[in-house]
Amino acid sequence: MDHDTITTSAQDGVTLVRLHGEVDMALREQAGSALHEVATSGRPVVVDLGDVTFLDSTGVAFLLRCLRVAQEQGVSCALRAVPDGVARVLRVLGLAEVLGVDGVTPTAPPRSGAAARPPAPARAAPGR
């Protein structure tokens, strides 16, 4: 396989979602098909990132949607074979824990589908 793809298959009792190459806006139709499979399979989900060479904000949003859809279906979603560069991006975005990078059990993604914003700094009252 030498091109950019998102594929799904049933394997060993899970829905395996494999990402390959550059995961960006160009794969939106494949992402939609994969999310449909996640939503309708009733099986736990494993997202294999081992062949990802690039992941933009569209790819990050896809990972968050996979997790959310799986949780809505009452099944688990786990990432596997996360390349160092992708793990680094997810850590910088504050999503490593949300998506279960570094062996952490995934938590619920932020409601907006993006990284939660830190609270605004407190402002001192006027005259202080």
BELLINJO-V528059 format. One record per run of one state. SS is the DSSP state (H for helix, E for strand, C for the rest). FROM is the first residue (numbers start at 1). LEN is the number of residues. Records with the same first field share a line. If there is no record, write none. Layout:
SS: FROM-LEN + FROM-LEN
This chain:
C: 1-4 + 12-2 + 24-1 + 42-2 + 56-1 + 73-4 + 81-3 + 93-3 + 100-1 + 104-25
E: 5-7 + 14-10 + 44-12 + 77-4
H: 25-17 + 57-16 + 84-9 + 96-4 + 101-3
